[in-house]
Amino acid sequence: MANVTGNTTTTSPRGVESLVPIEISLWTGIEAILIVIGMIILGRILRKLIIRKSKETTLTWIINEDTADIAFRMFVLGGMIWALYVIGVMNYQIGPTSVGNIAFAVGFFYFAYLIAKKSKDYLIMSAGKKPSPDVQVKAKIFYYTFITIAFFLALSFAGISAQLSALLAAAGITGIILGFSAQTVVANFISGVFMYFDKPLNIGDQVKIGELEGIVEDIRILSTRIRAWDGTLIRIPNEKLFNSNIINLQRYPARRVEIEIGIAYSADAEKAIEVIKKTLNEMPLVLAEPGPVVFVKELGDSAVVLSIRAWAPSERWFDVRTEAVSRIKKALDEAGIEIPFPQRVNWFANELRVKVDKES
């Protein structure tokens, strides 16, 4: 029977690598090819069965076309590894491990990555068209946790578990170095994780952070994006955001509208209060419970200041406030109640005298 000869490397007792021929018979080569072809055929059959089953089951998140593709790739990769074992390549040693162990570890990690990615995508898609930040963060945490565990398992399968302690020590030292060189990035990441558990805001909330105010557009691991009222985009690092006073204007369903208005000293304050209350009660978006409150707040320099407090749905707060100001002004005008402009009366201790020039 004909033989096909190749080359491989081996290490002599003195640590010197030398080439050792690999003899592959014709039958061995044919057997390896048949194994690969057979596994491809079986993979295609299984793929078709899974796709057909996905149309008949409710567990589409498990049994679907993506799962069929993963199964097909597993069969193809398995066939290739099996064929290499038949040829004899997988038995050769590389340091403390073998080619076969390394191939199995790589295949395991690859399919673990595919499963993790599929699971992450499913978690996000199952939340609807606009998944909340909580769902996205949970999906990412699951993905990276799964990948990390699969990575260390792959190292163990590769036969280098004895070197894991040294690898972890090196990773720890590297992490410390990177931590010092990227303190801001690490601080933003940790703040983002803390904010995920604290949940001070959500996408779509109207917020006020220091002098900044707008609507939350996106919450990411390192930063949060806010669309200001003038349409500009504001990016706030999570570390700064976490250490700031966050005022969420839309966390609760109702928000209080506060308006101050002045009336003339000659006007009837009780009548003005009745007119304002009647106006607010006629507005459909002003809540009946708790009801509007109007009272005299103070006696100003030029007017009697009335304080108006009414509750409205948080998402319509601005509309209610602007409409209330307009309606109250119109109602007071119709009731003959004056809203005075700032006035000042000057009193002089001595009588003022005006001298008139006859010529002029």
Salt bridges, closest charged atoms under 4 A:
GLU65 OE2 - ARG47 NH2 3.68
ASP69 OD1 - ARG47 NE 2.73
ASP121 OD2 - LYS117 NZ 3.40
GLU217 OE2 - ARG227 NE 2.87
ASP218 OD2 - ARG220 NE 2.68
GLU258 OE2 - ARG256 NH2 2.36
GLU260 OE2 - LYS297 NZ 2.31
ASP319 OD2 - ARG316 NE 3.03
GLU323 OE2 - ARG327 NH2 2.86
ASP333 OD2 - LYS329 NZ 2.40
